[in-house]
Amino acid sequence: MNQEALFSAALGITPPWEVTAVTFSKEEKRLDITIDFPRGSTFACPVCGAEAKAYDTTEETWRHLNFFQYDAYLHARVPRVNCPKSGCGIKKITVPWARSGSGFTLLFEALVMALVRQMPVKAAATILGEHDTRIWRVIDHYVSTSRAKVDMSLVARVGIDETAARRGQDYVTLFFDLDERRLLFGTPGKDHQTVVAFAEDLTGHGGAKENITSACIDMSKAFIKGLTETFPNAAITFDQFHLIQLMNDALGKVRAEEARLFPELLKGTRYVWLKNPENLTERQDENLVKLSHYNLKTGRAYRLKLALQDVFFAQSREEAEQLLKSWYYWAIRSQVEQVKRVARTVKEHWNGILNWFESKLSNGFLEGINSLLQAAKARARGYRSTKNLINMAYMIAGKLDFGLPT
């Protein structure tokens, strides 16, 4: 077997294509493989599939997987065919080893997609010896084409969360299928129009707005407005962990305020108030017992936090509503302004909080994905655009099938 036949077999080249030349340059650290076809060969019309002869050709080059430590490139004349059937015209064919318009072979792109799952795009680009802009184009192509095939016809329960593309600005909103635990859609912004954009994307993938029966969100007014106006059948559940976080934030502000008044008493107690009693160390527990003898607003806020958590141990919506009413009346009369603000928030979102006892929906999974995405962003030292961030979110949580060779 000569070297041309050997490389034809190794590359999986089939007639009418054949390797006609192999050139290796140790000085330039590259291997060049020329692929061609015999005169008179026919190719399938890209429109109808009918066999047609080459009309003309253009020379093209593709980066392939390295040959040991050497860069490898494929070169070929790519024909246009003049289909004999009416209506097809003259069309350029797609070669079997690369997608149209790409400067990389399919196997090289498969390597790209494998690497960017494991490391920042910039690091992958350095290893491959390519500019990261070209790598992002590959990612964008496969994410876009894979998403085009996603079926959303069975989506019924969604979760919504926003994440920062850059510190303090350029947010993106992510929409998840809570049953399949996958990212459905990402879009720039965090206003009610993001929900409208999701509805359009859902419809374009075979879903229906009427099929959305439940949505789990934080207490964003924009998301509430978007869901109410766009998804008439969606019962809104407010994420319980977000509610407890609001209470923890209020507790932290009360403690900080009193720590300025009583620095010796409250110094070093921050984590005492953030933990539940069963998670306290022995020293923290002793400290908490000592502090309970003082009439501190922080202590009052801490007891209210524990009481709010207890609401979610109720066995039914009815029992929870009674517990929440008792908590609300206690909180609104607590004389702790930060806690009273949380109580007013609870009253404004009453039904959505209680809906949890029927839907049992939580955005905990979304927060986990958000953490992974922010970690990836930190490793990459940020992304150049929100589009890149959204594409990376699809890579992490979209469960997309890229259809790449292995």
N, C-alpha and C positions, 0 to 999 in steps of 0.2 A: 504494500500500500504506500503510494507516494504521499508527500506532506500535504498536498492539496486535498486528496481524498481523506486523509486523516483528520484535517481541520474541518472538512465538510461534515464528517461523522460526529466530531466533537461538538460542533455548533448546532447539529440537528438540521442542517441544510438539506432540503429535498428538491428534486427536479421541478421546474426547469432551472432552479438556482443551483449554482455550483461554485466552489472556491476555485479561483483561477490563479491566484498569486498570494504568496506569503513572504513578507519582508520583515526581517528583524534587524534592529539597529541598537547595539549595545551602547553606543555613544549617546544616542538620543533617548535611550531607555524606553523604547516602545516597539510594539509589534503591530504591523499593519497587514490586514487580511482583506484581499479584494474578492468580491463576490460578483458573478456575472451570469448571464443566461445565453444559450445558443441562439443564433439567428433563426428567426421563424417561430420562436416560442410564443405560446399563447398564455393569456392571463384572464382571470375572472373579472368581469366588469364590476366595479364597486357598487353600481346601482342595481343591476338586475342579476348578476352572476353569470351571464353568458360569456363564453370564451371569445377572446378577441386578441388580435396581434398588437404589438407595440406600435404606437404612433410616433412617439419620440421619447427621449430619456433625459434625465438630469442627474448629475453626479451628487451623491450625498455621503456623509460620513457620520458614524455613530460611535460613541464611547462604549466599550464593552468591559466586562470584568477583567481585572488584571491577569496577565499571564505571568505567574509567579510575582516578582516585584516590578514587572514592567507594565506600563500602560498599554492597553490593547484597543485598536480601532478597526471597525469594519467599514469598507468602502464599497459602494455599488452604484450602478446606473439604475435609477428607478424609472420605469416606463409609465407613460400615459397611454391608455388604450382608446381606440375609436370603436365603440360598440356598434355592431351592425344593426341592433334594434333601435327603432326610432324613439326619440325622447331622452336617450341616455347621453349622447354626445361624447366628447373627449374628456376622460377622467383619469386622474392619477391613482395608481393602485397603492395599497398599503402592504409593505413588505412584512413577511411573517416573523421577523426577529425584532421589530420595533413598531411603536405606534406612530401614526402620522404626526409630523411636526415636532417630534422629539429628537434631540441630539444624542439620546442614550438608547441602548438596547433594552428590551424588556427585562432581561436578567440583571442588568445594571440597576434598573429602577427598582427591581425587587430587593436588591441589596440596600439601596437608599432607604426604602420604606422600613426595612428591618432595623437599620441603624438608628433612624430617627425615633423609633419606639424606645430605644435604650439610652439615648444620649441627646444633648442639645444639638440642634440643627447645625450650628456653627462648628461644633466639634466634629460632626459627621462630615461636613463639607471639607474640613481640614484633612481628615483621614483620606477622603476620596480625591483630594486635590482639585476640587471644584469650588466656584464661588457659591456662597450660601443662597444667593438669589435664584440660581438655577435649581438648587435643591428644593426651595420653597415652591417653585413652579411645578415640580414633580408632585410634591405633596398636595398642592391645590388641585391638580388634575385628578388624582386618584380619589381624593375626598369628594370632589364634585361629581365625578362619574359614579362613584359608589352610592352617594346619597340619592342620586337620581333614581336608583333602583329600589330604594327603601319603601316598604309597604307600611302605611300608617292606618290602614282600615280598621284595625282592632283596638286602636288607642282609645282609652276611656278615662284614665286617671293620670293627671299630669302634675308635676312639681315644677316650680319656677324659682330661680335664684339668680342674683346678679353677682358679678365679680369684677374687680378693677383690672383694667388693662394696664394702666399706669397708676402710680401712687396718687390717690385723690382725684383722678380724672379718667375720662375715656372708659366708661363702664360697658360691659357686655352682659346681655341677659341670656340665660340658658334655660331651655325647656326640656324636661325629662319625662319619659314614660315610666311611671312608678311601678308598674307591674313587671315590665321587662327590664327595668333598671338600666336604661340606655338613654343617651343624649339624642334628642330628636332634632333640635334646632337651636342655633345660636345667632344672635344678631346684636349689632352695636346699640348702645343706649340702655336706659332703664325706665323709660316712660311708658304710658299706656299703649303707644303705637307699637311697641315691641310685641304686645299680645296680638294686635291686629296682623302684624307680619307673620307671627306664628300660625295664626288661623289660615292665612293664605298658603303658607308652606304645607300645612296639614292637609288642606283640600287638594293641593297639587300632588300629594303622595297617596291619594285614595282615602284619606280620612274625612270625617264629617264633623262640623262644629257641634251638631246636635248629639253626637256620640260621647262628647266629653261630659261626664257626670260628676267628676270631682276634681278639685284643684287644691294643692297644698302650697301655701305661700307664707312669707313673713307679712307684716302688717303694712306693706307699702300701699299707699293710696293709689299710686299709678297702676299697680297690678290689680287692685280691687276694681278700679274703674274699667280697665281693659277687659277683665273677665266678665264683669256684669254686663257690659255693652256687647261683647263679642260671643260669649258662650252662655246662652240663656239657660242651659240645663245643668251648668256646673255649680255644685254646692261647694262653697269655699271653706276649707279647713285652715285655720291659722296654726302654724307649726308651734307645738308646745315648748320646744327647746328655745325658740326665739322669745317666747313670753317669759320663760324663766331667766333668759339672758337680760331682758329688760329689767326684771326685778333685781338681778345681781348688779346691774349697772347702777340702779337707784341705791342699792345698799352700799356700793362702793363710794358713791358721792356723799352719802350720809356719814360714813366712817371717816372719809377725808375731811369733811367739814368739822366733825367733832374732834378729830385728831389734832387740828390746829388749836382747839380750845383746851384739850386735855392731852398734851403730847406725851407725858410720862405714862399715862394710863393706857393709851391706845397705840403706843409705839410698837411696831413689829407684829401687829395683830391682823394685818390684811388677809392672810390666808386662813385665819381662824374663821372669819365670817364667810368666806367663799365655799368652805367645805360643809358637807352634811355631818351631823354629830357622829355617825358611825364611822366616818373616815378620818376623824381627828386623831392626831397622835396623843399620847398620854399627857404630854406637856401642854399641848393645845387645848385639850379637854379641861385641864386644871385651870388654864387661863380663862376659858370661857365661863366656867363656874364662878370664878372670882369676879369677872366683869358683870355677871348677871345680878350681882348685888347692888349695882349702880343703876340709876334710872337714866340709862342712855337711849337716845333715839336709835342708835346703831343696833342695840339689842332688840328694840321693838321691831325694827325693819328686818332683822334676822329671823325673828319668830314669824313674821308675816311671809317671809320668803319660804320657810318650811311649810307653812299652812297652804300656800299657793301650790307647792309641789304635791301636797297631799290630795288636792282636788283630783289629780290625774290618777289616783289609785281607786277612784269610785268605780263601782261595778256597773253603773248605768248612767245614761244622760240625765235622768231625773235626779238621781243621787248627787251627781256632779253639780247640777244646777243649784241644788240646795247648799252644797258646800261652797260654791262660788259666790252665792248671795251672801252667805255669812262672812266669807273672806272680804267681799267688797265693802260691806258695812263697817267692818273692823278697820280696813285700810283707809277708807274715806274719812274716818273719825280719828285716825292715828296721830294727827298733828305733826306728821312728818311729810313735808311738802313733796319730796321726791317720790315717796310711796303713793301719795294721793294722785300724782300724775299717772303712775302706773294703773291705779284703780280706775281713773277716768278712761284710760286707753282700753282697759278690760271691758268697761261698759260699752264703749263705742264698737267693740268687736265681739260682742257677747255670743251671738249665734255661731260665728266662725270658730270660736274657741270650743264651744260645746259640740260642734260637729265632729270633733275628733273622736268622741265616744261612739260614733257610728262608722266613720270612715277609717279610723286608726291610722291615718296618713301622717307621715313625718318626712321632713326634709333632711334627716340625718344622713342619708345616702348622698344627697346633693352636696352637703357640706364636706363629706369625704372626698368627692370628686373635685370640689373647689380647692381643697387643700392640696391634692395631687397636681392640679393645674397651676396653682400658685408656686408650688415647689419646682415644677418644670420651668416656670417663668423665671424663678430666682436663679436656677442653674444656668439658664440661657442669658441671664442678666438683662431680662426684658425682651419683648418682641417689637419688631420694627413697626408693626401695624396691628390693628384690632383683627383684621382678616387672618393674620398668622396665628393670633391667640385662639380664634374660633376654630381654625383648622386643627390646631393642636388639641383643643377640647374634643373634637370629633375623633381624633386619633386615640385619645385616652379613654373616652366613654361612649363613643358612637356605635361600637360593635359592628363596624362596617366590614364588608367583604370586598377586598380590593381586587380579587381575581387575578393575582400575580402568579407567574410561574415559580416553581420551587426547585 
